[in-house]
Amino acid sequence: MLVVGLGPAGPDQLTVAAVAAIGRVPPGRRFLRTTRHPAAVAVGEGIASFDRMYERADTIDEVYVGIVDALVGAAADGSEVLYAVPGSPLVAEHTVELLLADPRVTVELVPGMSFTDLAWARLGVDPVAIGARLVDGHRFGVEAAGERGPMLVAQCDSKAVLSDIKLAVDASPGAEVVVLSRLGLENESVRTVAWDDLDREVEPDHLTSLFVPIMAAPVAGEVARFAELVRTLRERCPWDREQTHASLTRHLLEETYEVLEAIGALDAAADDGAVSGFDHLEEELGDLLFQVVFHATLAAEEGRFTLADVARGIHDKLVHRHPHVFGPKGDGAVVAETTGQVIENWERIKKAEKGRTSMMDGIAADLPSLLYAHKVQRKAHSVGLDPVAGDGVGGSAAPAASAVSDMEAAGQLLFEAVDRLRRGGVDPEAALRATAARYRDRFVATERAAADRGFDLGTLDPATVTGLWRFAKPTGNERV
């Protein structure tokens, strides 16, 4: 198989070797990756192309694989086949990479002038001297990860690609990028645009590339790679394709509780001198991150928001709600020297941001009841109110009987218990969960003690079960 580069622009940019290679293969054995290239006419009239594959396939990877399979099939009879590609065969040509790695076919390359040659000439820079990198615009978030530039970004062929590139970088005000369009043609253009206007002012096509002298901040490499993985799963995995925001809620809740369990296990691991507890927490945080990225990926597919928007939003929110850290200094500066002052500022700013009439607005009604009570009390306490001091909350009469059957009295008992824990600096939800976990561990230990004696705990009389309970000692390995 003969792979020929058509150069970056019109037929006048073809090399002598490329013209000779095209001439040695009959027209019926010639193939174009795409007719959407100024030099495609040099291959001949009516030459087969793979343009329709781009229109029919769901993903670009399917296009690449389909082109390779078609070319290998055409060469199966042993006759020479010509495959003509824009630019130079080994510059941003994934189909050529696949052909070279395919054992079914032998490939001969005829290099052509690359668009990069014209780009460096128009920019007036030596790519080796400045250490420039060549990056695929469709994979900018991954390939540019950790880089600050300079970079030449190829295949910026749509506004969607330009938008993804823009959002992948937290550019500083005034940052600029050079847009190179249709180099080598009569209507070529080289101009500088503001980074924020990249997807608004530029009308890209298949001959558009970007030069980024320096980025304001490098893209987070591992996070970008992970986001790319989640997008791939959505495209290729049947289970992931079926998921919606609603169907993922159960998994989000489960992963959250598993993170809490891993945090709860840290103290036990520390007592044993082990570090495995942190390994477990790292793993569970990764599972929780997957849920966050998954939801952001679904939203991006719907054109709602992206993972970059999520990160930018929480970044800006935290900066705005910490004026004592990020705000102006000197006269008029916001001061917060205690945790209480931080919380007071936070609530005041949050109320103004959301346009809420009450500090109680925004407390999720579906929170677990103890956590809901804790949040209500904390907000009341932040303004100096004592939730159970008989000031209209019903704190005057605690239930006297040990067994509480009245709903209102039971609620009051719990409400006051939460208040006592809050005053002591204890998280009631965590305390209850920890107590329940200890109870469970001891119960499992009691079951094991019965089994060691050849009995099923459920068949023993209460006195025997109580005796086993008193002597059962959890080992810490009861939880699965």
C-alpha positions as CSV (number, residue, x, y, z in Angstrom):
1,M,0.0,0.0,0.0
2,L,1.3,3.4,-1.0
3,V,0.4,6.3,1.4
4,V,0.9,9.8,0.0
5,G,0.9,13.2,1.6
6,L,-1.0,15.9,-0.3
7,G,0.6,18.8,1.5
8,P,-1.1,21.6,3.5
9,A,-2.8,23.5,0.7
10,G,-3.3,23.4,-3.1
11,P,-1.8,21.1,-5.7
12,D,1.2,23.5,-6.1
13,Q,2.4,22.3,-2.6
14,L,2.7,18.6,-3.7
15,T,6.2,17.2,-3.8
16,V,7.7,15.7,-7.0
17,A,7.7,12.3,-5.3
18,A,4.0,12.6,-4.4
19,V,3.1,13.4,-8.0
20,A,5.1,10.4,-9.3
21,A,3.5,8.1,-6.7
22,I,0.0,9.1,-7.7
23,G,0.8,8.6,-11.4
24,R,2.1,5.0,-10.9
25,V,-1.2,3.7,-9.4
26,P,-4.3,3.3,-11.7
27,P,-7.2,5.7,-10.8
28,G,-9.4,2.7,-9.8
29,R,-6.9,1.8,-7.1
30,R,-6.7,5.3,-5.6
31,F,-8.4,6.4,-2.4
32,L,-8.8,9.7,-0.6
33,R,-9.3,10.1,3.1
34,T,-11.4,13.1,2.3
35,T,-12.2,15.3,-0.7
36,R,-12.4,18.3,1.6
37,H,-8.8,19.3,0.8
38,P,-7.5,21.8,-1.8
39,A,-5.0,19.2,-3.2
40,A,-7.5,16.4,-3.6
41,V,-8.1,17.2,-7.3
42,A,-4.5,16.2,-8.0
43,V,-5.4,12.5,-7.2
44,G,-7.9,12.6,-10.1
45,E,-11.6,12.9,-10.8
46,G,-14.2,10.5,-9.4
47,I,-11.7,9.0,-6.9
48,A,-13.2,7.0,-4.0
49,S,-13.1,8.8,-0.7
50,F,-14.2,8.1,2.9
51,D,-16.2,11.2,3.5
52,R,-19.5,9.3,4.0
53,M,-17.9,7.3,6.8
54,Y,-17.5,10.5,8.8
55,E,-21.2,11.2,8.3
56,R,-22.4,7.7,9.3
57,A,-20.2,6.8,12.2
58,D,-21.1,7.7,15.8
59,T,-17.4,8.3,16.9
60,I,-14.2,9.3,15.1
61,D,-12.6,6.1,16.3
62,E,-15.2,4.2,14.3
63,V,-14.2,6.2,11.2
64,Y,-10.5,5.4,11.6
65,V,-11.1,1.7,12.0
66,G,-13.6,1.6,9.1
67,I,-11.1,3.4,6.7
68,V,-8.3,0.9,7.6
69,D,-10.5,-2.1,7.1
70,A,-11.7,-0.8,3.7
71,L,-8.1,-0.1,2.6
72,V,-6.9,-3.5,3.7
73,G,-9.8,-5.2,1.9
74,A,-9.0,-3.3,-1.3
75,A,-5.4,-4.5,-1.1
76,A,-6.3,-8.1,-0.4
77,D,-5.7,-9.2,-4.0
78,G,-2.1,-8.1,-3.9
79,S,-2.4,-5.1,-6.3
80,E,-1.0,-1.8,-5.2
81,V,-3.4,0.6,-3.6
82,L,-2.9,4.4,-3.2
83,Y,-4.1,6.2,-0.1
84,A,-3.8,10.0,-0.2
85,V,-4.1,12.0,3.0
86,P,-3.9,15.8,3.7
87,G,-0.5,17.2,4.8
88,S,2.2,14.6,5.6
89,P,1.3,11.0,6.4
90,L,2.8,10.9,9.9
91,V,1.6,14.3,11.1
92,A,-1.8,14.1,12.9
93,E,-2.9,11.1,10.7
94,H,-4.3,8.4,13.0
95,T,-5.4,6.2,10.1
96,V,-1.8,6.0,8.9
97,E,-0.7,5.0,12.4
98,L,-3.2,2.2,12.4
99,L,-2.1,1.0,8.9
100,L,1.5,0.9,10.0
101,A,0.6,-1.3,13.0
102,D,-1.7,-3.6,10.9
103,P,0.0,-6.9,10.1
104,R,-2.4,-7.5,7.1
105,V,-0.7,-4.9,4.9
106,T,2.7,-3.5,4.0
107,V,2.9,0.3,3.9
108,E,5.2,2.5,1.9
109,L,5.2,6.2,2.9
110,V,5.7,9.2,0.6
111,P,6.1,12.2,2.8
112,G,4.5,15.6,2.0
113,M,4.8,19.1,3.3
114,S,3.0,19.4,6.6
115,F,0.8,22.3,7.7
116,T,3.3,22.7,10.5
117,D,5.9,23.9,8.0
118,L,3.7,26.7,6.8
119,A,2.7,27.5,10.4
120,W,6.2,27.9,11.7
121,A,7.0,30.1,8.6
122,R,4.0,32.3,9.2
123,L,4.7,32.6,12.9
124,G,8.4,33.2,12.3
125,V,9.5,30.8,15.0
126,D,11.8,27.8,15.3
127,P,9.8,25.0,16.9
128,V,12.9,23.3,18.2
129,A,14.4,26.4,19.7
130,I,11.2,27.2,21.6
131,G,10.4,23.6,22.5
132,A,7.0,23.6,20.9
133,R,4.6,20.7,21.1
134,L,2.1,19.6,18.5
135,V,-1.4,18.8,20.0
136,D,-4.6,17.4,18.5
137,G,-7.4,19.9,19.1
138,H,-9.9,17.0,19.5
139,R,-7.9,15.7,22.5
140,F,-6.6,19.0,23.8
141,G,-7.8,18.4,27.4
142,V,-5.7,15.2,27.6
143,E,-2.7,15.9,25.3
144,A,-2.1,19.4,26.7
145,A,-2.4,18.2,30.3
146,G,0.3,19.8,32.5
147,E,1.6,21.9,29.7
148,R,2.1,25.7,29.7
149,G,3.1,26.0,26.0
150,P,4.2,26.8,23.5
151,M,1.9,24.6,21.5
152,L,0.6,24.3,17.9
153,V,-2.9,22.9,18.1
154,A,-4.1,21.0,15.0
155,Q,-7.5,20.0,13.7
156,C,-9.5,22.8,15.3
157,D,-12.2,22.1,12.8
158,S,-15.4,23.1,14.7
159,K,-16.7,25.6,17.3
160,A,-17.3,22.7,19.6
161,V,-13.6,21.9,19.5
162,L,-12.6,25.5,20.1
163,S,-15.1,25.7,23.0
164,D,-13.5,22.6,24.6
165,I,-10.1,24.1,24.2
166,K,-11.1,27.4,25.7
167,L,-12.8,25.8,28.7
168,A,-9.9,23.5,29.4
169,V,-7.7,26.4,30.4
170,D,-8.3,28.9,33.2
171,A,-6.9,31.8,31.1
172,S,-6.0,35.1,32.8
173,P,-7.7,38.3,31.6
174,G,-6.2,39.6,28.4
175,A,-4.8,36.2,27.4
176,E,-4.5,35.7,23.6
177,V,-4.1,32.9,21.1
178,V,-3.0,33.0,17.4
179,V,-5.5,31.5,14.9
180,L,-4.0,30.2,11.6
181,S,-6.5,29.5,8.8
182,R,-6.2,28.1,5.3
183,L,-2.4,28.5,5.2
184,G,-1.0,28.3,1.7
185,L,-4.2,29.4,0.0
186,E,-5.1,32.9,-1.3
187,N,-7.5,33.5,1.6
188,E,-5.1,32.4,4.3
189,S,-5.4,34.2,7.6
190,V,-3.1,34.6,10.7
191,R,-4.6,36.7,13.5
192,T,-4.6,37.1,17.2
193,V,-7.8,36.8,19.2
194,A,-8.6,37.0,22.9
195,W,-8.8,33.6,24.6
196,D,-12.3,34.3,25.9
197,D,-13.5,35.0,22.3
198,L,-12.0,31.9,20.7
199,D,-15.3,30.1,20.1
200,R,-17.2,33.3,19.3
201,E,-15.0,35.3,16.8
202,V,-13.5,32.3,14.9
203,E,-15.3,30.5,12.2
204,P,-13.2,27.3,12.0
205,D,-12.8,24.7,9.2
206,H,-10.6,21.7,8.5
207,L,-7.7,24.0,7.7
208,T,-7.7,25.8,11.1
209,S,-5.1,25.5,13.8
210,L,-4.0,27.5,16.9
211,F,-0.7,28.6,18.3
212,V,-0.6,29.0,22.1
213,P,2.5,30.8,23.1
214,I,1.9,30.2,26.8
215,M,-1.1,29.1,28.9
216,A,-2.1,30.9,32.0
217,A,-2.4,27.6,33.9
218,P,-1.7,24.0,32.9
219,V,-4.5,21.6,32.5
220,A,-4.8,19.1,35.4
221,G,-3.3,16.0,33.7
222,E,-4.8,13.1,35.6
223,V,-8.2,14.7,36.0
224,A,-8.3,15.5,32.2
225,R,-7.3,11.9,31.4
226,F,-10.0,10.6,33.8
227,A,-12.7,12.8,32.2
228,E,-11.7,11.5,28.8
229,L,-12.1,7.9,30.1
230,V,-15.6,8.7,31.3
231,R,-16.6,10.1,27.9
232,T,-15.2,6.9,26.3
233,L,-17.3,4.7,28.6
234,R,-20.4,6.7,27.6
235,E,-19.7,6.0,24.0
236,R,-18.7,2.4,24.2
237,C,-20.1,0.7,27.3
238,P,-23.8,-0.4,27.1
239,W,-24.4,0.1,30.9
240,D,-22.9,3.6,30.9
241,R,-24.9,4.6,27.8
242,E,-28.1,3.8,29.6
243,Q,-27.5,5.9,32.7
244,T,-29.3,9.2,33.5
245,H,-28.9,11.7,36.3
246,A,-31.8,9.9,38.0
247,S,-30.5,6.4,37.6
248,L,-27.2,7.4,39.1
249,T,-28.6,8.8,42.4
250,R,-28.5,5.4,44.2
251,H,-24.9,4.9,43.2
252,L,-24.0,8.5,44.3
253,L,-25.5,7.8,47.7
254,E,-23.8,4.4,48.1
255,E,-20.4,5.8,47.2
256,T,-20.9,8.7,49.6
257,Y,-21.6,6.3,52.5
258,E,-18.6,4.2,51.5
259,V,-16.4,7.2,51.7
260,L,-17.8,7.9,55.2
261,E,-17.1,4.3,56.2
262,A,-13.5,4.6,55.0
263,I,-13.0,7.8,57.0
264,G,-14.4,6.1,60.0
265,A,-11.9,3.3,59.6
266,L,-8.9,5.7,59.6
267,D,-8.6,5.8,63.4
268,A,-8.6,2.0,63.7
269,A,-5.9,1.8,61.0
270,A,-3.8,4.4,62.8
271,D,-4.1,2.5,66.1
272,D,-2.7,-0.6,64.3
273,G,0.1,1.5,62.8
274,A,-1.2,0.7,59.3
275,V,-1.6,2.9,56.3
276,S,-4.1,0.7,54.5
277,G,-6.9,2.9,55.8
278,F,-5.7,5.8,53.6
279,D,-5.4,3.4,50.6
280,H,-9.0,2.5,51.2
281,L,-10.1,6.2,51.5
282,E,-8.2,7.0,48.3
283,E,-10.0,4.3,46.4
284,E,-13.5,5.3,47.8
285,L,-12.8,9.0,46.9
286,G,-12.0,7.8,43.4
287,D,-15.4,6.0,43.2
288,L,-17.1,9.2,44.4
289,L,-15.2,11.3,41.9
290,F,-16.4,9.0,39.1
291,Q,-20.0,9.9,40.1
292,V,-19.2,13.6,39.9
293,V,-17.5,13.4,36.5
294,F,-20.3,11.1,35.2
295,H,-23.0,13.6,36.0
296,A,-20.9,16.4,34.5
297,T,-20.4,14.3,31.4
298,L,-24.2,13.8,31.0
299,A,-24.7,17.5,31.4
300,A,-22.1,18.3,28.8
301,E,-23.8,15.9,26.3
302,E,-27.0,17.9,26.9
303,G,-25.2,21.2,26.4
304,R,-25.9,22.2,30.0
305,F,-22.5,22.5,31.6
306,T,-19.1,20.8,31.7
307,L,-16.7,19.5,34.3
308,A,-14.7,22.7,33.8
309,D,-17.8,24.7,34.6
310,V,-18.3,22.7,37.8
311,A,-14.7,23.3,38.9
312,R,-14.8,27.0,38.0
313,G,-18.1,27.4,39.8
314,I,-16.9,26.0,43.1
315,H,-13.6,27.8,42.8
316,D,-15.3,31.2,42.4
317,K,-17.8,30.4,45.1
318,L,-15.1,29.6,47.6
319,V,-13.1,32.7,46.7
320,H,-16.2,34.9,47.1
321,R,-17.3,33.3,50.5
322,H,-13.8,33.7,52.0
323,P,-13.3,37.5,51.8
324,H,-11.1,37.3,54.9
325,V,-8.6,35.2,52.9
326,F,-9.0,36.5,49.3
327,G,-10.5,39.9,49.8
328,P,-8.8,43.3,50.0
329,K,-6.6,44.1,52.9
330,G,-6.4,47.3,55.0
331,D,-9.3,49.6,55.8
332,G,-12.7,47.9,55.2
333,A,-11.2,44.4,55.0
334,V,-13.4,41.5,56.2
335,V,-11.9,40.0,59.4
336,A,-12.6,36.4,60.6
337,E,-10.3,35.2,63.3
338,T,-12.5,32.5,64.7
339,T,-14.5,29.6,63.3
340,G,-17.7,31.3,64.5
341,Q,-16.9,34.5,62.5
342,V,-16.1,32.4,59.4
343,I,-19.5,30.7,59.6
344,E,-21.3,34.0,60.3
345,N,-19.7,35.6,57.2
346,W,-20.4,32.5,55.1
347,E,-24.1,32.5,56.0
348,R,-24.5,36.2,55.3
349,I,-22.8,36.0,51.9
350,K,-24.7,32.9,51.0
351,K,-28.0,34.5,51.9
352,A,-27.2,37.5,49.7
353,E,-26.0,35.3,46.8
354,K,-29.1,33.2,46.7
355,G,-31.6,36.0,47.4
356,R,-33.0,34.1,50.3
357,T,-35.2,35.6,52.9
358,S,-34.3,33.2,55.7
359,M,-31.1,31.5,56.8
360,M,-33.1,28.3,57.0
361,D,-33.7,28.4,53.2
362,G,-31.6,25.9,51.4
363,I,-31.5,23.2,54.0
364,A,-32.4,20.1,52.0
365,A,-35.7,18.6,53.3
366,D,-34.5,15.1,52.4
367,L,-31.5,15.1,54.7
368,P,-31.5,12.4,57.4
369,S,-33.5,13.7,60.3
370,L,-30.7,14.0,62.8
371,L,-28.5,15.9,60.3
372,Y,-31.5,18.1,59.4
373,A,-31.9,19.0,63.1
374,H,-28.2,19.6,63.5
375,K,-28.2,22.0,60.6
376,V,-31.2,23.9,61.9
377,Q,-29.6,24.2,65.3
378,R,-26.3,25.3,63.9
379,K,-27.9,28.1,61.9
380,A,-29.9,29.2,64.9
381,H,-26.8,29.2,67.1
382,S,-24.9,31.2,64.5
383,V,-27.1,34.2,65.3
384,G,-27.0,33.7,69.1
385,L,-30.2,31.7,69.6
386,D,-30.4,28.7,71.9
387,P,-32.6,26.1,70.2
388,V,-33.7,24.4,73.4
389,A,-33.8,27.2,75.9
390,G,-37.6,27.5,76.0
391,D,-37.6,30.4,73.5
392,G,-40.5,29.3,71.4
393,V,-38.9,26.0,70.1
394,G,-40.7,23.9,72.7
395,G,-37.7,23.3,74.9
396,S,-39.4,23.6,78.2
397,A,-40.6,20.1,78.9
398,A,-38.4,17.1,78.3
399,P,-40.2,13.8,78.4
400,A,-40.1,12.3,81.8
401,A,-40.8,8.7,81.0
402,S,-38.1,6.4,79.8
403,A,-40.4,5.0,77.1
404,V,-41.6,7.7,74.7
405,S,-44.6,7.0,72.5
406,D,-45.8,10.5,71.8
407,M,-44.5,11.8,68.5
408,E,-44.0,15.3,69.6
409,A,-42.3,14.3,72.9
410,A,-40.1,11.9,71.0
411,G,-39.1,14.6,68.6
412,Q,-38.3,17.0,71.5
413,L,-36.1,14.4,73.1
414,L,-34.1,13.9,70.0
415,F,-34.0,17.6,69.3
416,E,-32.5,18.3,72.7
417,A,-30.1,15.3,72.4
418,V,-28.8,16.8,69.1
419,D,-28.3,20.2,70.8
420,R,-26.3,18.6,73.7
421,L,-24.0,16.8,71.1
422,R,-23.6,20.0,69.1
423,R,-22.6,21.9,72.2
424,G,-20.0,19.2,72.8
425,G,-18.6,19.5,69.3
426,V,-19.9,16.0,68.3
427,D,-21.5,15.2,64.9
428,P,-24.7,13.3,65.9
429,E,-24.9,11.5,62.6
430,A,-21.4,10.2,62.8
431,A,-21.8,9.4,66.5
432,L,-24.9,7.4,65.9
433,R,-23.4,5.6,62.9
434,A,-20.3,4.8,65.0
435,T,-22.4,3.4,67.8
436,A,-24.5,1.3,65.5
437,A,-21.3,0.0,63.9
438,R,-19.8,-0.9,67.2
439,Y,-23.1,-2.7,68.1
440,R,-23.0,-4.5,64.8
441,D,-19.4,-5.6,65.4
442,R,-20.2,-7.0,68.8
443,F,-23.3,-8.8,67.5
444,V,-21.2,-10.5,64.8
445,A,-18.7,-11.4,67.5
446,T,-21.5,-12.9,69.6
447,E,-22.7,-14.9,66.6
448,R,-19.1,-16.2,66.0
449,A,-18.8,-17.1,69.7
450,A,-22.0,-19.2,69.4
451,A,-20.7,-20.8,66.2
452,D,-17.4,-21.7,67.9
453,R,-19.5,-23.7,70.4
454,G,-21.5,-25.4,67.7
455,F,-24.7,-23.4,68.1
456,D,-26.8,-21.1,66.0
457,L,-27.4,-17.8,67.9
458,G,-31.0,-17.8,66.8
459,T,-31.7,-21.1,68.6
460,L,-30.3,-20.2,72.0
461,D,-32.3,-18.9,75.0
462,P,-32.0,-15.3,76.0
463,A,-29.9,-16.0,79.1
464,T,-27.3,-17.8,77.0
465,V,-27.2,-15.1,74.3
466,T,-26.7,-12.5,77.1
467,G,-23.9,-14.5,78.5
468,L,-22.2,-14.8,75.1
469,W,-22.7,-11.0,74.5
470,R,-20.9,-10.1,77.7
471,F,-17.8,-12.0,76.8
472,A,-17.8,-11.4,73.0
473,K,-14.9,-9.2,71.9
474,P,-15.0,-7.8,68.3
475,T,-11.7,-8.2,66.4
476,G,-12.3,-5.3,64.0
477,N,-12.7,-7.6,61.1
478,E,-16.4,-8.0,61.3
479,R,-17.2,-5.4,58.7
480,V,-17.2,-6.4,55.1
